[in-house]
Amino acid sequence: MPNDLGKLQDNPSGGGVGSDNWYRFDKKGTKECHSVDVRYLHCSGLLRRRAWFFLRWLRAGRETGSICGVVVGTETPERLIPTYRHRRGPSADWEDVKNMVPLTWTACGYGGERR
């Protein structure tokens, strides 16, 4: 195998494998994505069995996203079922999404549980 690192190659497309940057413009960064913090749900009293929640995100007073969901479980909350809509671009159709997110409980060193 020749050692040709650092040498220019005769490539009419202008770059080697992975040099095209099209992927940088098709993906969202973390600033454009919304998140749900289970600690916020717990501190707000929304992480109770059979509790419904509705969250919305605002930017400059304009709603940029929303999500609703329900907390399910037998004795304690065992999972979240969030429901929301999204689309892959401004001209794409809206798609309904319903997920199941399991909740894990961890025993604390001084008693109680952490969610």
trRosetta pair geometry for C-beta under 8 A, 3 or more apart (Angstrom, degrees):
i j d omega theta_ij theta_ji phi_ij phi_ji
4 7 4.7 -75 -174 39 81 125
4 9 7.6 76 145 -76 133 98
9 16 6.9 78 38 -76 139 102
11 14 6.7 -120 107 -4 97 11
11 15 6.8 -115 108 46 138 14
11 16 6.7 -168 -34 -76 174 60
14 19 7.3 -148 109 116 76 137
15 19 2.7 -131 160 96 136 154
15 20 6.6 170 73 -49 137 58
16 19 5.3 101 52 -24 53 121
20 23 7.8 96 109 -4 84 85
21 24 4.8 -15 175 9 91 122
21 25 7.5 80 132 -14 84 94
22 25 6.4 -69 -168 36 43 102
22 26 6.6 26 149 -14 76 116
23 26 5.8 -67 -144 40 40 107
23 27 6.3 20 169 -12 75 115
24 27 7.1 -70 -145 36 21 98
28 32 4.2 -113 -165 76 111 128
28 33 5.7 122 121 -50 130 93
29 32 5.7 96 57 8 67 98
29 33 7.7 -141 103 -3 38 95
30 33 5.6 -64 -147 39 42 109
34 57 5.1 -137 -115 -24 126 154
34 64 7.4 164 -65 106 119 100
34 65 4.6 -135 -32 84 152 155
34 67 7.4 -178 113 -21 137 122
36 40 7.6 -128 -176 56 59 120
36 41 7.2 33 171 -41 99 118
36 55 6.5 152 -111 40 98 160
36 67 6.5 -88 -68 78 125 151
36 80 7.9 -167 118 147 146 162
36 82 6.7 -165 -7 -89 163 149
37 40 4.1 80 81 0 104 109
37 41 7.1 -178 95 -8 57 80
38 41 5.4 -48 -151 35 41 115
38 42 6.3 43 151 -20 68 104
38 47 6.8 74 -173 -94 78 137
38 80 7.5 -136 -106 -31 102 143
38 103 7.1 154 -148 -120 144 100
38 115 6.1 -128 143 129 118 107
39 42 5.6 -53 -148 37 33 112
39 43 6.2 28 156 -14 67 108
39 115 7.5 163 -90 82 57 97
40 43 6.0 -57 -140 42 29 106
40 44 6.0 21 160 -13 64 115
41 44 6.0 -66 -145 44 24 107
41 46 4.4 -91 -162 78 75 109
41 47 4.5 98 125 -55 99 96
41 53 6.2 -54 -129 -85 105 168
41 71 7.9 147 165 -69 134 127
41 80 7.8 -22 -179 -96 178 136
42 45 7.9 43 175 -65 29 20
42 46 7.5 -85 -61 56 20 70
42 47 4.2 -24 -89 19 63 143
42 115 5.4 162 -80 54 145 140
44 47 8.0 101 59 -10 76 82
45 48 6.8 -2 173 -24 65 116
45 51 7.9 -159 138 -138 66 159
46 51 5.5 -180 -166 134 53 137
46 53 4.4 61 -172 -89 135 123
46 71 7.3 149 150 -26 69 132
47 51 7.1 -129 -95 55 3 140
47 71 6.0 145 -148 -104 44 156
47 77 5.5 -102 172 7 77 169
47 103 7.9 132 -160 -120 113 154
47 115 6.3 112 157 143 156 173
48 51 4.2 87 62 -30 84 130
48 71 6.2 127 73 75 34 145
48 77 6.6 -148 -157 -56 11 117
49 71 6.1 -118 -112 114 24 103
49 72 7.1 47 -149 -151 71 23
49 73 5.0 -100 -111 61 100 94
49 74 7.8 -68 -132 84 140 10
49 75 7.6 -135 -67 130 152 16
49 76 6.8 -146 -57 -165 113 18
49 77 5.4 -150 -71 -72 64 67
50 70 7.1 -19 -151 -173 36 103
50 71 6.8 -50 9 77 14 79
50 72 7.1 59 -77 -105 50 54
51 70 7.2 165 86 -152 39 59
51 71 4.8 14 51 32 84 117
51 77 8.0 -39 27 -92 105 122
52 68 6.8 2 -178 -178 96 100
52 69 7.2 172 -152 91 59 37
52 70 5.2 -30 -99 -98 68 77
52 71 7.9 -144 -71 10 25 75
53 68 6.7 178 91 -152 52 56
53 69 5.6 -9 56 59 91 81
53 70 7.7 170 16 -87 71 30
53 71 7.4 58 -11 -28 107 98
54 66 7.0 2 -176 -176 85 107
54 67 7.5 177 -149 91 47 45
54 68 4.6 -12 -102 -104 76 91
55 66 6.6 173 93 -152 52 61
55 67 5.3 -4 58 57 95 87
55 68 7.6 174 20 -84 62 43
56 63 5.5 -39 177 -135 122 109
56 65 6.8 174 -153 95 60 49
56 66 4.0 -18 -103 -101 85 93
56 67 7.8 171 -81 19 47 57
57 63 7.1 106 76 -158 51 62
57 64 5.0 -57 102 64 101 92
57 65 4.5 15 39 55 114 91
57 66 7.1 -154 15 -71 69 48
58 61 6.2 0 179 -124 120 13
58 62 6.5 142 -156 66 76 30
58 63 5.7 -47 -98 -93 72 47
58 64 6.6 137 -127 6 19 88
59 62 6.0 -33 69 63 68 85
59 64 4.8 35 6 -31 109 135
63 66 6.5 -6 -175 -44 123 105
65 84 7.7 18 -176 -157 97 132
66 84 7.1 177 97 -126 54 98
67 82 5.4 -4 176 -166 119 113
67 83 7.2 152 -164 72 71 43
67 84 4.4 -39 -111 -76 84 119
68 82 7.3 150 87 -152 31 64
68 83 5.6 -23 72 60 81 94
68 84 7.5 150 24 -74 59 68
69 80 5.5 31 153 179 142 94
69 81 5.5 173 -159 86 92 49
69 82 3.8 -49 -80 -100 133 52
69 83 5.9 159 -87 9 66 71
70 80 7.6 159 81 -156 38 55
70 81 5.3 -8 56 55 83 101
71 77 4.7 -35 175 -129 118 116
71 79 7.6 167 -154 88 55 39
71 80 5.8 -31 -101 -101 67 67
72 77 7.4 95 68 -144 23 66
72 78 6.4 -50 103 55 67 90
72 79 5.6 -16 62 65 91 85
72 80 7.9 154 19 -101 76 19
72 81 6.3 30 -2 -10 117 113
73 76 5.5 -58 139 94 148 40
73 77 4.6 173 2 -136 143 21
73 78 3.4 140 -106 -1 101 88
73 79 6.7 147 -66 18 87 63
73 103 7.7 -53 -67 43 133 124
74 78 7.0 35 10 -22 70 133
76 105 6.9 16 124 -56 149 151
77 80 7.8 26 177 -62 115 71
77 103 5.6 20 123 43 94 161
77 115 7.6 21 73 -126 121 135
78 102 6.9 -39 158 -145 71 74
78 103 5.9 -174 -179 45 21 100
79 100 5.5 9 167 -175 138 88
79 101 6.0 156 -165 78 81 46
79 102 4.9 -46 -100 -106 98 45
79 103 5.7 -161 -88 -1 34 84
80 100 7.6 156 82 -158 49 44
80 101 4.4 -12 60 61 96 106
80 103 6.6 93 -19 -51 85 103
81 98 6.6 13 177 -176 94 91
81 99 7.0 -177 -149 85 53 48
81 100 5.5 -17 -101 -103 82 66
81 101 7.5 -177 -80 20 32 75
82 98 7.5 -173 94 -143 47 48
82 99 5.7 1 57 51 87 97
82 101 6.7 26 2 -2 102 122
83 96 7.3 -7 -169 -173 93 92
83 97 7.1 167 -151 88 48 56
83 98 4.8 -5 -105 -103 86 83
84 96 8.0 168 95 -152 30 53
84 97 5.5 -15 67 61 73 101
85 94 4.9 14 175 -179 121 112
85 95 6.6 156 -156 74 70 39
85 96 5.5 -36 -99 -97 83 53
85 97 6.9 159 -101 13 28 82
86 94 7.2 154 81 -150 15 69
86 95 6.0 -29 67 58 65 90
86 97 6.3 5 15 -7 101 129
87 90 7.8 103 107 -95 127 14
87 92 4.3 166 179 88 103 103
87 93 6.3 -166 -121 94 114 25
87 94 5.0 -69 -59 -96 109 49
87 95 6.4 135 -91 6 57 84
88 92 4.5 62 52 -8 80 174
89 92 4.6 99 49 -12 76 109
103 115 6.2 -21 -175 -159 115 99
104 115 7.8 136 78 -159 48 51
105 113 4.8 -5 -175 -178 109 130
105 114 7.1 145 -162 70 58 45
105 115 6.1 -29 -106 -101 70 61
106 113 6.7 139 70 -164 39 73
106 114 4.6 -26 66 62 95 99
106 115 7.9 -175 22 -78 79 15
107 112 7.9 140 -156 88 56 40
107 113 6.1 -49 -102 -107 44 70
107 114 7.7 12 99 15 3 84
108 111 6.2 -16 78 74 102 25
108 112 4.8 0 32 74 129 86
108 113 6.4 -161 -10 -102 92 15
108 114 5.4 108 -66 -32 95 99
